[in-house]
């Protein structure tokens, strides 16, 4: 084989080997993949808000739910594998609507895409919307890796980077370019003013896509009148109740929340009008109680499983910051956030009671006290603390999100015909919502994943500056090109030294020196 072909073959082989050494593929975490199986004698919380039903059978065929009903009424085919559901509960895979593929600690984002994909799935989250990106290329890459089975994770709906203050004339082109890359929703952020927010809504809606917002310069009622589809976090970030609010200006958070914490949502006429306007315009609200709870400084709420997931470098920062956050309680600094959290819970009850569509998400940001997946489980617990029944909380976190994503005919409930996105847990979340943490298996399209194995694979990986990215195509071209460049340089130097030494030797022996080749 000619030298040129040998070099090409070597490069191709190296690329194949390096790509194969990337993240463990999704199949590495599969514990069951039978095309036909039944979960027998299991309690079902179906995601519709209906009371839990005991002693049910869920029959799954080719990744879809074929039948659900009383164990005595469902005939299990002889060829079906049987999963013993005694003492266990099954509910729909969570549809989490305010998620991210990066980790934030002390206000700085850190890479966590692969780890968070695993953690979402391990925690029972089978579908996410990213609700804001700091690296859109990485989000789309992870989405593709999950879709192709190269990485275990939930189905991912990718949201745009954060839209802030910008020229309204530039908005349509930016929307068009992001939509062409596969973005399916857009995130308006705090500094976005009314003219560019309206331009964003119009441009997205022209493509059949949706806009959500963590707003500040624009109030909720004004955004609802423009046609925004979704608002993040709820009353706790709505600046329109601030007495000194200026049009299109984002006020200081401490000032407007300092006023808001004394507002009683249940008696305030302005809050009641806000609820009516949101419901009338069909604007959904995403509840993110867990991230706000992490800002109360109460160390008891932090998940003990979480610190082990952080890289040692970030764990040292986390361990330093946790006592600082706890000290805020001792000095009374966190009381305002505790009061705001209580008011947000009341607002969300009012909103749902009025017919509003409440969604659920974790928003793993803040100072760094929560991570993907674990915080989604905590969100369910907080919704119950807010006054919702466990069945209603699960509906908010499953069917409501599926409906908003226009996927209610496929996911969000445990019903015949739906995809088999299911979570099997030990215990009874209808009686103890915290049992949602006791996951045995997460089924995505009928394939069962090992929750504990996914979590174990994520230890020491959240926040990792991820050299292994250079083991994946096309990033693996970078080290290969560097190796090739260094090799070429070394070869050139070696040949030069060899020729120089050889010529000198021949000259000393009386040999004719090699002629210098002509230019060209």
C-alpha positions as CSV (number, residue, x, y, z in Angstrom):
1,X,0.0,0.0,0.0
2,X,1.4,3.5,-0.9
3,X,2.6,5.6,2.0
4,X,-0.1,8.2,1.4
5,X,-2.9,5.5,1.7
6,X,-1.2,4.1,4.8
7,X,-1.3,7.5,6.4
8,X,-5.0,8.0,5.5
9,X,-5.9,4.6,6.9
10,X,-4.0,5.3,10.1
11,X,-5.9,8.6,10.5
12,X,-9.3,6.9,9.8
13,X,-8.5,4.2,12.3
14,X,-7.5,6.7,15.0
15,X,-10.7,8.6,14.4
16,X,-12.8,5.4,14.8
17,X,-10.9,4.4,17.9
18,X,-11.2,7.8,19.5
19,X,-14.9,8.2,18.7
20,X,-15.5,4.7,20.3
21,X,-13.8,5.9,23.5
22,X,-16.4,8.7,24.1
23,X,-19.3,8.6,26.5
24,X,-20.7,5.2,27.4
25,X,-23.6,4.7,25.0
26,X,-27.2,4.6,26.2
27,X,-27.3,0.8,25.9
28,X,-24.7,0.5,28.7
29,X,-27.4,1.5,31.2
30,X,-30.3,-0.6,29.9
31,X,-31.7,-3.1,32.4
32,X,-34.6,-4.3,30.3
33,X,-35.5,-4.1,26.7
34,X,-38.1,-6.7,26.1
35,X,-40.5,-5.7,23.3
36,X,-43.4,-7.1,25.2
37,X,-43.7,-6.8,29.0
38,X,-46.2,-6.2,31.7
39,X,-45.9,-4.4,35.0
40,X,-48.3,-6.5,37.2
41,X,-50.0,-5.7,40.5
42,X,-48.7,-2.1,40.5
43,X,-50.2,1.1,41.7
44,X,-50.8,3.6,38.9
45,X,-50.8,7.4,39.1
46,X,-51.8,8.1,35.5
47,X,-50.9,11.8,35.1
48,X,-54.5,13.0,34.6
49,X,-54.9,14.1,38.2
50,X,-57.2,11.2,39.0
51,X,-56.6,9.3,42.3
52,X,-54.1,6.5,42.3
53,X,-55.4,3.1,41.4
54,X,-54.1,-0.1,43.1
55,X,-53.5,-3.5,41.7
56,X,-53.2,-2.5,38.1
57,X,-51.5,-4.0,35.1
58,X,-49.6,-2.0,32.5
59,X,-49.0,-3.9,29.3
60,X,-46.3,-2.5,26.9
61,X,-45.8,-3.7,23.4
62,X,-43.1,-2.3,21.0
63,X,-42.4,0.8,23.1
64,X,-46.1,1.8,23.5
65,X,-48.6,1.2,26.2
66,X,-51.0,-1.4,24.9
67,X,-53.4,-1.6,27.8
68,X,-53.9,-0.4,31.4
69,X,-56.4,-1.7,33.8
70,X,-57.3,-3.8,36.8
71,X,-55.1,-6.8,37.1
72,X,-58.0,-9.2,36.7
73,X,-59.2,-7.5,33.4
74,X,-55.9,-7.4,31.5
75,X,-54.8,-10.6,29.8
76,X,-51.0,-10.9,29.9
77,X,-49.7,-12.7,26.7
78,X,-47.7,-15.8,27.5
79,X,-44.7,-14.4,25.7
80,X,-44.6,-11.2,27.9
81,X,-41.9,-10.6,30.4
82,X,-43.3,-9.8,33.8
83,X,-42.2,-7.0,36.1
84,X,-43.4,-7.4,39.7
85,X,-45.2,-4.2,40.7
86,X,-46.2,-5.2,44.2
87,X,-45.3,-2.4,46.7
88,X,-44.5,-0.2,43.8
89,X,-46.0,2.7,41.8
90,X,-45.8,3.7,38.2
91,X,-46.4,7.2,36.9
92,X,-45.6,9.0,33.6
93,X,-42.1,10.1,32.8
94,X,-41.7,13.8,33.9
95,X,-42.0,16.4,31.3
96,X,-39.7,19.1,32.7
97,X,-40.1,22.6,31.2
98,X,-37.4,24.8,32.7
99,X,-34.2,22.8,32.4
100,X,-30.6,23.5,31.4
101,X,-27.6,21.5,30.2
102,X,-25.1,23.5,32.2
103,X,-24.5,23.9,36.0
104,X,-24.3,27.2,37.6
105,X,-22.3,27.8,40.8
106,X,-21.9,31.2,42.4
107,X,-23.2,32.9,39.2
108,X,-20.8,31.2,36.8
109,X,-21.9,28.5,34.3
110,X,-20.0,25.2,34.1
111,X,-20.2,22.4,31.5
112,X,-22.5,19.6,32.5
113,X,-24.4,18.5,29.4
114,X,-23.6,14.8,29.4
115,X,-23.9,14.5,33.2
116,X,-27.2,16.4,33.3
117,X,-28.7,14.3,30.5
118,X,-27.9,11.2,32.6
119,X,-29.3,12.8,35.8
120,X,-32.5,13.8,34.2
121,X,-33.2,10.3,33.0
122,X,-32.1,8.8,36.2
123,X,-34.5,11.0,38.1
124,X,-37.5,10.0,36.1
125,X,-37.4,13.0,33.6
126,X,-38.0,11.6,30.1
127,X,-38.6,14.9,28.3
128,X,-37.1,18.3,28.8
129,X,-37.3,21.8,27.4
130,X,-34.0,23.6,27.9
131,X,-35.5,27.0,28.5
132,X,-32.3,28.9,27.8
133,X,-28.9,28.0,26.4
134,X,-25.4,29.3,27.1
135,X,-23.9,27.0,24.4
136,X,-26.5,26.3,21.7
137,X,-24.0,24.1,19.7
138,X,-23.5,21.8,22.7
139,X,-27.2,21.6,23.5
140,X,-27.9,20.5,19.9
141,X,-25.0,18.1,19.9
142,X,-26.3,16.4,23.1
143,X,-29.8,16.3,21.6
144,X,-28.4,14.5,18.6
145,X,-26.3,12.1,20.7
146,X,-29.4,11.2,22.8
147,X,-31.5,10.7,19.7
148,X,-28.9,8.4,18.2
149,X,-28.4,6.4,21.3
150,X,-24.9,7.5,21.9
151,X,-25.8,9.1,25.2
152,X,-28.5,8.2,27.8
153,X,-30.9,11.0,28.4
154,X,-34.4,12.5,28.0
155,X,-35.9,13.7,24.8
156,X,-34.7,17.2,24.4
157,X,-36.6,20.3,23.1
158,X,-33.9,22.9,22.6
159,X,-34.6,26.5,23.5
160,X,-32.6,29.5,22.1
161,X,-29.9,31.4,23.8
162,X,-31.2,34.2,26.0
163,X,-32.6,37.2,24.1
164,X,-31.9,40.5,25.9
165,X,-31.8,44.1,24.8
166,X,-31.1,44.4,21.1
167,X,-32.4,46.1,18.0
168,X,-35.9,44.9,17.1
169,X,-34.8,44.9,13.5
170,X,-32.2,42.2,14.2
171,X,-34.6,39.8,16.0
172,X,-36.3,38.1,12.9
173,X,-33.0,37.2,11.3
174,X,-31.7,35.7,14.6
175,X,-34.9,33.8,15.1
176,X,-34.7,32.4,11.5
177,X,-31.0,31.3,11.9
178,X,-31.8,29.5,15.2
179,X,-34.9,27.9,13.9
180,X,-32.9,26.5,11.0
181,X,-30.5,24.9,13.4
182,X,-33.4,23.0,15.2
183,X,-34.3,25.4,18.0
184,X,-38.1,25.0,18.8
185,X,-38.7,27.8,21.3
186,X,-37.2,31.1,22.3
187,X,-36.2,32.6,25.6
188,X,-36.8,36.3,26.4
189,X,-34.6,37.5,29.3
190,X,-34.7,40.2,31.9
191,X,-33.3,43.1,29.9
192,X,-35.5,42.6,26.9
193,X,-37.8,45.6,26.3
194,X,-41.3,45.8,24.8
195,X,-40.4,46.5,21.1
196,X,-37.9,43.6,20.8
197,X,-40.1,41.3,22.8
198,X,-43.0,41.9,20.4
199,X,-40.6,41.4,17.5
200,X,-39.5,38.1,19.0
201,X,-43.1,36.9,19.6
202,X,-44.1,37.8,16.1
203,X,-41.1,36.2,14.4
204,X,-41.4,32.9,16.4
205,X,-45.2,32.7,15.9
206,X,-44.7,33.2,12.1
207,X,-42.8,29.9,12.2
208,X,-45.2,28.1,14.5
209,X,-42.7,28.3,17.4
210,X,-43.2,29.6,20.9
211,X,-41.7,32.1,23.3
212,X,-41.2,32.0,27.0
213,X,-39.7,34.6,29.2
214,X,-37.9,35.3,32.5
215,X,-38.9,38.9,32.2
216,X,-38.0,42.0,34.2
217,X,-38.0,45.1,32.0
218,X,-41.5,44.1,30.8
219,X,-44.3,43.1,33.2
220,X,-46.4,39.9,32.9
221,X,-49.7,41.6,31.8
222,X,-47.9,43.6,29.1
223,X,-46.2,40.4,27.8
224,X,-49.5,38.5,27.9
225,X,-51.2,41.2,25.8
226,X,-48.4,40.8,23.2
227,X,-49.1,37.1,22.9
228,X,-46.2,35.5,24.8
229,X,-46.9,31.8,25.3
230,X,-45.2,31.1,28.6
231,X,-43.8,33.0,31.6
232,X,-41.1,31.5,33.9
233,X,-40.9,31.5,37.7
234,X,-44.3,33.2,38.4
235,X,-45.2,36.1,40.5
236,X,-41.8,36.1,42.3
237,X,-40.2,37.8,39.3
238,X,-43.1,40.0,38.0
239,X,-41.9,43.6,38.3
240,X,-45.2,45.3,37.5
241,X,-46.1,45.4,41.2
242,X,-43.2,47.6,42.0
243,X,-44.3,51.2,42.7
244,X,-41.3,52.8,41.1
245,X,-41.3,50.6,38.0
246,X,-40.2,52.5,34.8
247,X,-41.3,51.4,31.4
248,X,-38.8,49.0,29.7
249,X,-36.4,49.2,32.7
250,X,-35.5,46.2,34.8
251,X,-35.4,47.4,38.4
252,X,-33.1,46.2,41.2
253,X,-34.3,42.8,42.4
254,X,-33.9,43.6,46.0
255,X,-36.1,46.7,45.7
256,X,-39.0,45.2,43.8
257,X,-39.0,41.9,45.7
258,X,-38.8,43.9,48.9
259,X,-42.2,45.3,48.1
260,X,-43.5,42.1,46.6
261,X,-42.9,40.1,49.8
262,X,-45.5,42.1,51.6
263,X,-48.1,41.5,48.9
264,X,-50.8,38.9,49.7
265,X,-51.7,37.3,46.4
266,X,-55.1,36.1,47.8
267,X,-56.3,39.6,48.7
268,X,-54.4,41.8,46.3
269,X,-56.7,43.0,43.5
270,X,-53.8,43.5,41.1
271,X,-52.7,39.9,41.5
272,X,-56.3,38.7,40.8
273,X,-56.3,40.8,37.7
274,X,-53.0,39.3,36.6
275,X,-54.4,35.8,37.0
276,X,-57.5,36.7,34.9
277,X,-55.4,38.2,32.2
278,X,-53.0,35.2,32.0
279,X,-55.8,32.7,31.9
280,X,-57.7,34.8,29.3
281,X,-54.6,35.0,27.0
282,X,-53.7,31.3,27.5
283,X,-50.3,32.0,29.0
284,X,-48.7,29.1,30.8
285,X,-46.6,29.6,34.0
286,X,-43.6,27.4,34.8
287,X,-43.2,26.7,38.5
288,X,-39.5,26.5,39.6
289,X,-39.9,26.4,43.4
290,X,-36.8,24.3,44.0
291,X,-34.4,27.0,42.7
292,X,-36.0,29.6,44.9
293,X,-36.0,27.3,47.9
294,X,-32.2,26.9,47.5
295,X,-31.9,30.7,48.0
296,X,-33.5,30.5,51.4
297,X,-30.3,29.4,53.1
298,X,-31.9,26.4,54.8
299,X,-29.3,23.7,54.7
300,X,-31.9,21.0,55.4
301,X,-33.3,21.3,51.9
302,X,-30.1,20.4,50.1
303,X,-30.0,17.0,48.5
304,X,-27.3,14.9,50.2
305,X,-26.8,13.0,47.0
306,X,-25.7,16.1,45.1
307,X,-22.2,17.1,46.2
308,X,-20.7,13.8,45.1
309,X,-21.8,14.6,41.5
310,X,-19.6,17.7,41.4
311,X,-16.0,17.6,40.3
312,X,-13.6,17.9,43.3
313,X,-12.7,21.4,42.2
314,X,-16.3,22.5,42.3
315,X,-17.1,20.5,45.4
316,X,-14.6,22.6,47.3
317,X,-16.4,25.8,46.2
318,X,-19.7,24.2,47.1
319,X,-18.5,23.2,50.5
320,X,-17.3,26.7,51.1
321,X,-20.5,28.3,50.0
322,X,-23.0,26.1,51.8
323,X,-22.2,27.4,55.3
324,X,-22.4,30.9,53.9
325,X,-25.8,30.3,52.5
326,X,-26.9,28.7,55.8
327,X,-25.5,31.8,57.7
328,X,-28.1,33.9,55.9
329,X,-30.8,32.2,57.9
330,X,-29.0,32.7,61.2
331,X,-28.7,36.4,60.4
332,X,-32.2,36.8,59.0
333,X,-31.0,37.6,55.5
334,X,-33.0,34.8,53.9
335,X,-36.3,35.7,55.4
336,X,-37.4,37.7,52.4
337,X,-36.8,34.8,50.0
338,X,-38.7,32.5,52.4
339,X,-41.6,34.9,52.4
340,X,-41.5,35.2,48.6
341,X,-41.5,31.5,48.2
342,X,-44.6,31.2,50.3
343,X,-46.4,33.9,48.2
344,X,-45.3,32.2,45.0
345,X,-46.9,29.0,46.2
346,X,-50.2,30.8,46.9
347,X,-50.1,32.5,43.5
348,X,-49.6,29.1,41.8
349,X,-52.6,27.6,43.6
350,X,-54.7,30.7,42.6
351,X,-53.6,30.4,39.0
352,X,-54.5,26.7,38.7
353,X,-57.8,27.2,40.5
354,X,-58.7,29.9,37.9
355,X,-58.0,27.5,35.0
356,X,-54.4,28.4,34.3
357,X,-51.9,25.9,32.9
358,X,-49.1,25.4,35.4
359,X,-45.9,23.6,34.2
360,X,-43.0,22.4,36.3
361,X,-39.2,22.7,36.0
362,X,-36.1,22.8,38.2
363,X,-33.9,25.6,36.7
364,X,-30.6,24.3,38.0
365,X,-29.0,27.7,38.4
366,X,-29.0,30.0,41.4
367,X,-25.9,29.8,43.7
368,X,-25.4,26.1,42.9
369,X,-27.6,24.4,45.5
370,X,-29.5,22.2,43.0
371,X,-28.7,20.0,40.0
372,X,-30.7,18.5,37.2
373,X,-33.1,15.7,38.0
374,X,-32.8,15.8,41.7
375,X,-34.3,19.3,41.7
376,X,-37.2,18.0,39.5
377,X,-38.0,15.5,42.2
378,X,-37.8,18.3,44.9
379,X,-40.2,20.4,42.7
380,X,-42.9,17.7,43.1
381,X,-42.4,17.7,46.8
382,X,-42.7,21.5,46.9
383,X,-45.9,21.5,44.8
384,X,-47.4,19.2,47.4
385,X,-46.2,21.6,50.1
386,X,-47.9,24.4,48.2
387,X,-51.2,22.6,48.6
388,X,-51.6,20.4,45.5
389,X,-52.4,16.7,45.9
390,X,-49.6,14.3,44.9
391,X,-51.7,13.3,41.9
392,X,-52.2,17.0,40.9
393,X,-48.5,17.7,41.3
394,X,-47.6,14.8,39.0
395,X,-50.1,16.0,36.5
396,X,-48.5,19.5,36.5
397,X,-45.1,17.9,35.9
398,X,-46.3,15.4,33.2
399,X,-49.5,15.9,31.3
400,X,-49.4,19.7,31.4
401,X,-46.0,19.9,29.9
402,X,-46.8,17.3,27.3
403,X,-49.9,19.4,26.3
404,X,-47.9,22.6,26.1
405,X,-45.3,20.9,23.8
406,X,-48.2,19.6,21.6
407,X,-47.2,16.0,22.5
408,X,-50.2,15.0,24.6
409,X,-51.2,12.4,22.1
410,X,-47.8,10.7,22.7
411,X,-46.6,11.3,26.3
412,X,-47.6,12.7,29.6
413,X,-50.1,10.0,30.9
414,X,-50.3,6.3,31.5
415,X,-52.9,5.4,29.0
416,X,-53.2,3.0,26.1
417,X,-51.7,4.3,22.9
418,X,-49.1,6.5,24.7
419,X,-45.4,6.0,24.4
420,X,-44.2,3.9,27.3
421,X,-42.3,6.7,29.1
422,X,-42.8,5.5,32.7
423,X,-41.2,5.7,36.1
424,X,-41.4,2.7,38.5
425,X,-40.7,3.6,42.1
426,X,-40.8,1.7,45.4
427,X,-43.5,3.0,47.7
428,X,-46.6,5.1,47.3
429,X,-46.1,8.8,46.1
430,X,-49.9,9.3,46.5
431,X,-49.4,9.0,50.2
432,X,-45.7,10.2,50.5
433,X,-44.7,12.3,47.6
434,X,-41.0,11.8,48.6
435,X,-41.3,8.2,47.3
436,X,-40.7,9.7,43.8
437,X,-37.1,9.5,44.8
438,X,-37.1,5.7,45.2
439,X,-36.7,5.0,41.5
440,X,-36.1,1.4,40.4
441,X,-36.5,1.8,36.6
442,X,-37.1,4.6,34.2
443,X,-38.7,3.5,30.9
444,X,-38.2,5.6,27.8
445,X,-40.1,4.3,24.8
446,X,-40.5,1.1,26.7
447,X,-36.7,0.6,27.3
448,X,-35.9,0.3,31.0
449,X,-32.9,2.3,32.3
450,X,-31.0,1.6,35.5
451,X,-31.4,4.8,37.6
452,X,-28.6,3.9,40.1
453,X,-26.2,3.1,37.4
454,X,-26.9,6.5,35.6
455,X,-26.3,8.4,38.9
456,X,-23.1,6.4,39.6
457,X,-21.8,7.3,36.1
458,X,-22.3,11.0,36.9
459,X,-20.2,11.1,40.1
460,X,-17.4,13.7,39.8
461,X,-18.6,14.8,36.3
462,X,-20.8,17.9,36.9
463,X,-18.6,20.9,36.0
464,X,-15.9,18.9,34.4
465,X,-13.9,20.8,31.8
466,X,-14.4,17.9,29.6
467,X,-11.2,16.8,27.8
468,X,-13.2,13.8,26.6
469,X,-15.0,16.1,24.2
470,X,-11.9,15.8,22.1
471,X,-12.6,12.1,21.7
472,X,-15.7,12.8,19.7
473,X,-16.2,13.7,16.1
474,X,-15.6,16.4,14.9
475,X,-13.7,17.6,18.0
476,X,-11.3,14.7,17.8
477,X,-9.9,16.3,14.6
478,X,-8.2,18.9,16.9
479,X,-5.8,16.5,18.7
480,X,-5.3,14.5,15.5
481,X,-4.3,17.6,13.6
482,X,-2.0,18.7,16.5
483,X,-0.4,15.2,16.5
484,X,0.0,15.3,12.7
485,X,1.5,18.8,12.9
486,X,4.0,17.9,15.6
487,X,4.8,14.6,13.8
488,X,5.4,16.4,10.5
489,X,7.6,19.1,12.2
490,X,9.6,16.4,14.0
491,X,10.0,14.4,10.8
492,X,11.2,17.5,8.9
493,X,13.7,18.3,11.6
494,X,14.9,14.7,11.7
495,X,15.3,14.6,7.9
496,X,17.2,17.9,8.0
497,X,19.6,16.7,10.7
498,X,20.0,13.3,8.9
499,X,20.8,14.9,5.6
500,X,23.1,17.4,7.1
501,X,25.0,14.7,9.1
502,X,25.0,12.4,6.1
503,X,26.4,15.0,3.7
504,X,29.1,15.9,6.2
505,X,30.1,12.3,6.6
506,X,30.2,11.7,2.8
507,X,32.3,14.9,2.4
508,X,34.8,13.7,5.0
509,X,35.0,10.4,3.3
510,X,35.5,12.1,-0.1
511,X,32.0,11.3,-1.3
512,X,30.2,13.7,-3.6
513,X,27.7,15.7,-1.5
514,X,24.0,15.5,-2.5
515,X,22.9,18.2,-4.9
516,X,20.4,20.8,-3.7
517,X,17.2,20.4,-5.6
518,X,16.1,23.4,-7.8
519,X,13.4,25.7,-6.5
520,X,9.9,24.8,-7.4
